[in-house]
Amino acid sequence: MPFDVRVLVLVVAAFLPGCITLAGDQLTDLEPRRAANAPAIEQTVGDFSFHLDGGKMVTSNKMGRSLNDVILERWQNEGYIAGDTYVKSGNFTDASTFRLTLSGHHEGESSIFLQIISGLTLTVIPYSVDSQMALVYSLRNAETGCVFEASATDSYRTIVGLLMLPATPFAQGGRIRTFRRLADTLYDGLSTQGAFDPQAPCPGASADRPGE
């Protein structure tokens, strides 16, 4: 193999390592309580932080938006909502009654030393990242002023290494399962409170006095 081709292969290997994911299993599979209403919602990122040992490639807001994209795609695919629209910095409009805000944090824990060693070996020596997520969804009904909250905590581990490249397309079940459980738990936490019912009373309010 010519030298320049070998160099190209090594560069590609360094920047395209394989990975597998393992679910943290803090949550379990559940069948959410479906609300009678599947509204269109507006969504934003609020007080949310993201940290990754060794340095992060995206901002906290961008990571929050990515989490919302994954979770709300699940909601829409399952028919929990009719659709969602992102609004920047909580600048909700009159287009939607239901306004969803993400808060919480996402921590990526990893050994920086092992990341360096893995990089020096072109990821032949693997390293891992434990992604811990504690998420809170606040859903506000703009017509009644009621605010409903649901929270969920779970994690998954990503193991990165060149030797895992062949298995990568088939080994993302841990991450997928974790996000499915987060999405279903958050939806269930809101729907059981009646959050998607346009006339639901506020949490703690008497049933005969909705909206207080």
Salt bridges, closest charged atoms under 4 A:
ASP25 OD1 - ARG181 NH1 2.63
ASP29 OD1 - ARG180 NH2 3.00
ASP29 OD1 - ARG181 NE 2.94
ASP53 OD1 - HIS51 NE2 2.84
GLU78 OE1 - ARG34 NH2 3.72
GLU78 OE2 - ARG74 NH1 3.41
ASP94 OD1 - ARG99 NH2 3.86
GLU107 OE2 - HIS105 ND1 3.71
ASP130 OD1 - ARG157 NE 2.65
ASP184 OD2 - ARG74 NH2 2.89
GLU212 OE1 - ARG209 NH2 2.44
